[in-house]
């Protein structure tokens, strides 16, 4: 019984792990473009910029 449950949950865990990694990658790829658009629009996100400079 425990064996079948493990084989059922093992792919589920790996899929969730890949989903989290993919989400983090998408956020890191999209974040700079979002900030470029915001700056072009003329909105100066004063408290966002130190965080961006800290990350990059």
C-alpha positions in Angstrom: 0.0 0.0 0.0 2.7 2.5 1.0 4.6 1.5 -2.2 1.7 2.5 -4.5 1.2 5.7 -2.6 4.9 6.6 -3.0 4.9 5.9 -6.8 1.8 8.0 -7.1 3.2 11.0 -5.1 6.7 10.9 -6.6 5.8 12.3 -10.0 3.5 14.9 -8.3 6.4 16.2 -6.2 8.7 16.5 -9.2 6.1 18.3 -11.2 5.5 20.8 -8.4 9.2 21.3 -8.0 9.6 22.1 -11.8 6.5 24.4 -11.6 8.1 26.4 -8.8 11.4 26.6 -10.7 9.6 27.7 -13.8 7.7 30.3 -12.0 10.8 31.8 -10.4 12.5 31.8 -13.8 9.6 33.6 -15.4 9.5 36.2 -12.6 13.3 36.9 -13.0 13.0 37.1 -16.8 9.9 39.4 -16.7 10.8 41.7 -13.9 13.4 43.8 -15.7 11.1 44.4 -18.7 8.3 45.4 -16.4 10.6 48.0 -14.7 11.8 49.3 -18.1 8.1 49.8 -19.2 7.4 51.6 -15.9 10.4 53.9 -16.3 9.4 54.7 -19.9 5.9 55.6 -18.8 7.5 58.2 -16.5 6.5 56.6 -13.2 9.6 56.7 -11.0 9.2 53.8 -8.6 11.5 55.3 -6.0 11.4 52.5 -3.5 11.6 49.7 -6.1 14.9 50.9 -7.6 17.2 50.1 -4.6 15.8 46.6 -4.6 16.5 46.2 -8.3 20.0 47.5 -7.9 20.5 45.1 -5.0 19.4 42.2 -7.0 21.3 43.0 -10.2 
